[in-house]
Amino acid sequence: MNNVGILGFGKYVPEKIMSNADWEKLVDTSDEWITTRTGIKERRFVEEGQGTSDLGAEAAKKALKDARLEAKDIELIILATCSADYRVQNCSSLIQKKIGAVNAAAFDIQAACSGFIYSLTVGKALIQSGMYKKILVIGAESISRLVDMQDRNTAILFGDGAAAAVLGEVEEGYGIISSYMGTEGVDDDTLRIKAGGTLYPATVERVENREIYLEMNGTDVFKFAVRALPHATKEAAKNGNVNLADIDILFPHQANLRIIESAAKRLRIPMEKVYLNIHKYGNTSAASIGLAIGDALEEGRLKKGDLIALTGFGAGLTYGSLIMRWSK
Ligand code: ACO
C-alpha cells in the first residue's frame, strides 16, 4: 500500500477585508459582541465579478508551484465547496479550465465545512487504489455571496478564501494515516439555503422572503459541533492507532473560538497545540482548515514530520477528521 501525502500546498484569500467595524455600519452589532462570542475580528470578501473558481484557481497554482509540478501533470481535481460559481456546472471544471489542467477529470464534493477532509479522504483512496497518481484537492468558498447581509445572527460569521493540496505518493512513514467521516442527516432549518434548489425553486416571493440566503440555528449547530469534533477526532485516532497526546498540531474548522476551545478540552489537547486563525478570516467553510494549514506553513509552525489532526463539521450535518504526518 503506497503512502499518500501532500506534495505541494497553496492558499489564497481575496484582498477585500471586512472588519467587525465594517459590520457595525450595516447591522446592529458590535466588535465586542462578535469578538467575545466568536473570536472573529475580520474576514475576506470576494469582489464583484470574482467567483469561487477564481479563488480555487489561485490556490491551485500556488500548490502546483510548491509541488514543482505542471497543471498537465494532474489527473483529477476534487473541489470541496458549497458556494460554486453556478448551480449547474461543477465549479472544479472552471478551475480545470483556469489553470489549464487539460489531462484532469474534475468533480465537486458538497459536504460544507467538512468538505476538505472528505476530499482528502477520497483523494487518498483513489491514489491507493492505483487509479491515479496526482490529485489536486481544493477547498474554496465565497460564502459572503450566500449570506443575508441583513441577518446579524449568521452573516457576521463567514468569509471567503481557498486552499489547495497536491496529493501523491510520499516517502515511507509520512502522509495520511487515517480518517473518519460521519453524517447526522437533518431536513430542517438547522443550516441550509432553502430556496433555489429543485424542491423550492427561486421565485420572486421566495427571493423577497430572503429564502435564497443561508439560514442557521446557531445554538443547534453549536451543540452538534462540540459533540461532533471530539468524536470524529477520537475515531480517526483510533482508526490510525494514534495516541491523541502525540498530536503536534490540531487544525480545527475555524467556525467559533468557543467551539474549538470546547473540543480541545474534551480531547485533552492543550490550546498551545491548536492552530487558530479565525480572527483573520472567520468561517470560510470548506476552505477553513486549508487556510489554517497554509498560514501555519507560512509562519514556519508546521514542519516536516509533524503529526497533525484536521477536524471539522458543517451543514448536512457532516463531520470528520483526518490524521497525517506532514511530508513536506
Ligand atoms: N451582534 C449582536 N448581537 C447578536 C448578534 C450580533 N451579530 N447575533 C445575535 N445576537 C444576539 C441575539 O439576537 C441574542 O439576543 P437575545 O438574547 O436578545 O435574543 C443574543 O445575541 C445571544 O444570541 P445567542 O444565539 O444565544 O448567542 P450565542 O452565544 O449562541 O452565539 C453564535 C451565537 C455565534 C451564532 C453561536 O451560536 C455559534 O457560533 N453557533 C455555531 C454556528 C456555526 O458554527 N456555524 C457554522 C456552520 S459551518 C457550515 O457548514 C456553513
Residues whose N, C-alpha, C, O or C-beta is under 5 A from the ligand:
A	BS01	ACO	D28 T29 S30 W33 R37 T38 A112 C113 R152 N153 I156 G218 T219 V221 F222 A255 N256 S285 F313 G314 A315
